[in-house]
């Protein structure tokens, strides 16, 4: 039996396990979403109009109707049957990630053998970080696939033939039109690899990809760049408030004691903060432990092992740089770590084959245990009711808003806004999907003005509150008129 027969036999089995492990945790709440509803709206609009930039109906009061977010994911989803997409949007990210799984399986098969390839595939299927992140729609799933193939073609261009540079350049252009955070990682990665390999090719590939993207659609290219800069500048001013409670830590309605005591992503004082961040980094990819063992084999690493080690180390260095204050505006460093997972599993398999040791085996076993524990925790979390899932109360609220053609709603928490905009087709006080982040500044990430300011400025007619998030008394609303009250939600007249 030749090698490809093994791939044909084991790939379907691996895919079956993959979808079982990925779909089981989210099945109960599979219709949840936040950005999912934004992407569904973009897909629907593109499906009808077939033009880019996608111009949404007037539903988001804090951003342009013309969307400057990288459009490729919305274009691809807009080409799908929309009835299928609306019912099974929760499956799409995992379908794309199955491409990563198969790529990892095939590469590991040829480089480390069938048993290692199957185990690596199973571990990627289990991947709790991706199980959680891809439980709703995000363009990062498509970007990760492009990212991996860019790395492959880029290295082939460096080692073999410059003809491989052509698909690498094309993939850079696709990534520019797909996902901002991935492009930020590539800026650092291409510089790092050029230095480590003492070869300008990686930087030239990045530059050529930008030139191709600019030539393909100049006006959209510059809008994406302008929007990218807008987001970076916004978070340069507001990174310390990332993830804080919009009301409790508002200077108007809360009692903040200072930025160092905020309860957001960068919570805690110095030592405690880095402990929390380090834990998030580790659980995102525990396979960094056996990867670090590669440094003990430094003198005996072959070119492939050295290359994969450079990939993983460049991702980690960039992640930690963006966790430091000067670069926190470029996104949470823990998000970058997930890009290292397939490369870490591949390198671990190769190290276990070429440099077997007791300690390496123990570290690999520890990583498997960590992944299992984290996966169970993710399953438990995804099974709980969420604030961005359709339930009977939300459906009743949506019908109330749909019946009022003048409805304009402020939602707290903000997770509700995308869902209400999509299903009610009535404007909400939200944005931040594309350009004009600055328009959200008084409202997000903290409320900086009394609600009366927003009610008057945006002619709001309703305030929707989730009771466990905030109650009317906290917002100092005098004699609020209750339009609807359920177990979890309050809808008030503004």
N, C-alpha and C positions, 0 to 999 in steps of 0.2 A: 504494500500500500504506500503510495507516494505522499509527500508532505501535504499537498493540497487536499487530498482525500481526508486527512485528519482535520483540516480546517473546515471542510464542508460538513463533516460529521459533528464536530464539537461546537461550531458556531451557533446552530439553532438551539442546542441545549443551554449554552451560555446566555443567549438572548432570552430564553424562557425564564431562567433564574433572575436575570437582570430586571425584567419587567415585573416579575413577582415581588422582588425586594423593593423596587422603586414605587410601585403602585399601591401595595398593601398599606403603607403608613398613611397615605393621603386619601385613600378611597372614601372614607367617611366624610371628609371635608374637601372633596376634590374640586368643588365649585368655588373655593376660596380664591381671593386674588386682590391685588392692589393695582400694581402696574399692569396686571393681566387685562383689566377692563380698558385701560388706556390703549394697549396694543390691539385689543379686539376692535375698538372704535377706529383706530388707524387702519386696520386691515379692511374693515367694512367700507370705509371711505375710499381707500385705494381701489377696492374691488369694483366700486361704482364709477369712479372718476378716472382711474388709470393715469394719474399724473403725480409727479413729484416736483416740488414739495407737496406733501399731503396737507390739505387745508381742512381742518375739522370744523364742524358747526360751532357756534358760539356757546360753549359749555364750560370752558375754564376761564374764569374771570381774571386770573393773574398771569396769563401768558398770551402770546400771539396765537391767532387761529392757524396761521401758517406754521407748520411744525418744522423746526430746524434740527430736531434730533436725528442722528444717523438713520436713514429710512430703510435700509436693506431688509431688516427683519420684518418690518411692517409690509414691505412690498411682497416678500415671499409668502407671508401669511395671508396677504390679500389675494394671492393667486390660488389659494386653496378653496375648496367648497366651503362657503361661509356657514352653512348649517352644521357641517361636520365640525368646523372650528369652534363654534359657539358651544357645542355639546362636549367637545373633547380637547379644549385648549390646554387642560391640565396635563395631557399626554405629550404635547408637542416637544417640550424641552427634553424629555426622556428619550423620545425618538431620535433627536439630534445627538444626545449624549450616547446613545447606542452606537453611533458612528465612532465616537472616541473609544468606546469599549472594544469594538471590533479591530480598530487600528492598534490598540494596545495588545490585544490578544495575538494578532498576526505578527507584530514585531517581536513580542516576547517569545513566541513559538520558534521563530527562526534564530533568535539570539540566545535563548536559554532553554529551549525544549518544551515539549507539550505539557508536562506536569506543572512547571513554573508558569506557563502561559495561562493554563486553566485557573490556577490559584490567583494569579494577578487579575484575571478577568472577574473572578468571583469577588475579590476584594474591591475592585472598582465598582461592581454592581452594588455591593453593600454600602459603598461610599456615603456616609451619613451627611457630610457637608453638602454634597450635590443633591442628595435626597431631599434635604430641607430647602435649599435654594431653588431647585428646579420644581418644587411643588406648585409653583405658579409660573406665569409666563415671564421670561426675561430674555433679552437678546444675547446674554452672555453665553448661552449654550451654543449658539451659532458661531460666536466669536471664538470660543475655545476650540472648536473643530478647525476653523481657519488658522488659528494660532499654531496648532500642532503641525498642520500640513506646511505652513510657512517655514517652521523650524526644519522640517524634513527637506524641503526643496532648497532652502538656503544652505544647509550643510552639504547637500549633494552638489550644489553649484561651487562651493568652496573646495570640495574634494575631487570632483569628477569633471563635470562639463558645465560651462557657463550657460548652456541651453536651459539648465534647471533654474537659472535666474529668472527666466520669463514667467513661469507659474508663481515663483516667490514674489515677484513684483506685483503680479496680478492679485495675489492674496493680500498684500499690504493695502492695495487700493480698496479691495472688498472690506477689509477691516476698518478702514477710515469711514466707510459708509455703513458700518455695523455697530461699533461699540467703542466709546471713548476710553474707558478704563483699560481695555486691552491695548489700545494704541499707546497709552502712557507707559505701560509696561514695556512695549516694544522699543520705545525711545531708549530706555535704559539697557534693555537686553542687547540691542544691536551694538551699542557703544561698548558694553561689557565684553561681548563675544569678539568684537574687532580687536580689543586690547588683548584678550587672552589668547587669541589665535594669531595676533599680529597681522591682521588682514582687514583692509578697509572695506571688503566686500559687503559685510553686514550693514554698515552705514550707507553704502551706495545703494543697496537694495531698498532700504527705508526711504532714502531720498527719491529714488526712481518711482517707488510706489506712490509717494505724495505727488510727484509730477503727473503720473498716470491718472490719479484720482482728480487732480485739478483739470487736466485736459478733458476727461470724460464728461464732466458736468461742472463747469467753472462756477456758476452762480450758487449751486447747492454746496459745492466744496467750501466756498468762503462763508456761507451761512453756518455750516457745521463748525468751522474753525471759530467763528465769532461766538457761536453758542457755547463752544467748549471753553473759551476764555471767560465768558460770562459766568459759567458755573464755577470755574476755578477761583475767580475773584470773589464770588459770593462766599465760598467755603473758606477762603483765606481770612475773611472777616468773622466767620461764624463757626469754625470747626469746633470750638470749645463747647458749642451748644448742640452738637450732633447727638441725636437720640434723647434729648432732655424732654421732660413733660411740658407740653406746650402751655399749660395753664399753671401748674404747680410751681414752675420755675420761671414764670413770667414776672417782670418787674411791676406789672400792673395788678395781677391777681395773686401772685405768689409771694414768697418771702425768701428770695435767694440770698445766701450768705456769702457768695463770691464764686467766681468761675472754678476755683479749685475744689469746691464742694458740690458741684453740679452732678446729677445722677444720670449722665448720658453715656455715650460710648467711651469717653475718656474720663470716666468717673474715678474718684479716689485721689488721694495724695500720691506723691511720686512713686514710692515703693509699691503700694497697693495697686496703683494704676498699672504699672508694668507687670505686676503679677497677673491681673485680669487679662491684659493684652497678651501676655505670654501663653496663658492657658488657651485663649482663643486661637492663637497661632498654632499651638501644638495639636489641638483637637481638629483643626482644619486639615492637617496632614501629619499624623504621628510618624510617618515613614521617613521623616528627617533624621530619626535616630540611627537606623542602619546606614543612611546616606553619609552621616558624619563618620562612620567607620571607614569610609573610603579614604579618608585622609591618613589612616594608618597603613594603607596599601599604596600610598602616593607614588612611590618609586616603581611599582609594578603595574600601575594602571595602563591599559591600552588606550588608543586614541578615542574609541567610542565611549569607554567609561569616563575618560577625562571630559569629553564633550558633554555627556549627560550630567556629569557633576557640575560643569560650568552653567548649564541651563538651570538646574535646581538652585545653585548658589546665587545666581544673578536674580532669580525671582525672590529669594529670601532677603537678599541685601536690599533690593528695591522695596520690598514690603516693610522692612524695618526702617528704612529711610522715610517712608510715608507715614510711619507711626510717630516720628519725631516732629516736634512743633513746626519747623519751617516748611515741611512738605505735607502737612496733614490736609491741606486743601486738595490734594490729588487722590483722595479716597481712602477708605479704611484699609490699612495694610493687610488685614486678615482676608480681604477679598482676593488679593493677588496670590495668596498662598495656594488657593485651590487650583491655580494653573500648574503648580508643581506636582500635583498628585500623580497623573499618568507617568510623568518622567521619573518620579521617585519609585513607583512600583516597578517600572522597567529596569531601572538601575539596580534596585535591590535584588531582583531576580538574577541579573547578570553577575552581581557581586557574590551571591550565594553559590552560583555555579563556578565562577572563576577563582574566588578567594574564600572558600568555605571555612568557617570557624565556629566554635561553640558560642562565643559572645554574639556574633552576628545572628546566629539562629535564635538565641534568647531574645535579642532586640526585636527580631521579626515576630516572634511569638507575642511579645509584649504589645507590639503595634496591632496585631490581630485582635487581642483582647480589648485594647482601647477602642478600636473601631466597633466591635460588637457592643460594648457598653454605650458608646455614643449613639450608635444606631438605635438601640432600645430607647434611649432618651428622646431622640428625634421622633420615633414612632409615638411615644407617649405625648409629646408636645403637639404633633400634627393631628392627633385624635381629639384634642380639646376644641370646644367651640371657639370661634375667632370673631373678630369685629369686622372682617372683610369677607363674610360668607353670606349668601342668600339664605334667609330663614323666614318663617311666616311673618314675623314682625317687620322685617325689612321689606318684604313684598307688599305688605299693607301700606307702609310708608311711601313706597314707590308709587303706588296707585293714587295716593293723596296728592303727591307732587305732579304726577302726570295729568291729573284732573284740573290743575291750576296752571294755566299757560303763562302766568306771571311769576311762577315760583323761582326764587333765587335763594340758594341755601348755603348756610355756613355749617360745616360739620366738625364735631369734636368727638372722637379723634379724627384726624385727617384721612385715616385708612378708609373711611366710609365714602369719601368724596368721589373717587373714580367709579365706584360701583353705582352710586346714585346718578352720576352724570351719564353713565352708559345705559342704565335701565330706564331712567325717567326721562332722559333727553331734556333736562332742565339745567340751567347754569348752576355751578357750585363755585364757592370761593376757594379756588385752588389753581395750581399750575405746576411749575418746576419740571415739566417734561422736556422743555426745550429752551427757548430764549426768554429773556426778561426775568431772570431769577430775582433781580433787584425789586421787582414789583411785589414779590412775596415777603420781602424783608420785614415789614411791620407785623406780619401775621405768622411767619415761620422763620426759624425753628421755635421762637417764643412769641407770644402775643405781646406786642410793644405798645398797643393803643387800646383804650376801652372798646368794647364791642360796639357801642353807639357810633364810633368813628367808622367802622366797617359797614354798619347798617346803612348809614347815611351816604357814604361814598359810593357803595356798590348797589344801593337800593335793594337790600336784602329783604326777603319776606318771611324766611323761616330759619330757625336754629335747631339743628338736630344734635342731640347729646346722647352718648352712651353713658348710662348711669354710673357704671363702675369707673368711668374715666373722669367725669366731672358732673356736678349737679348745679342747677340754676343758682343756688345760694352762693356758691363759690364765685360765680360770675357777676354777683351783685345785681341780678335782674329783678327789678321791682314789679310785683304782680304779673308774672309771666302768664300769657294766655296759652294754655295747653291745648294743642290741636289733636295730639295722639299721645297716649301713655301706655306702654307695655311693660313687660317684666324687665327688659333690658334697655329700652330706648324711650326718649322723650322728644317730641316734635313741638316746638314752640313757635308762636307768631313773633316775628322780629319787630 
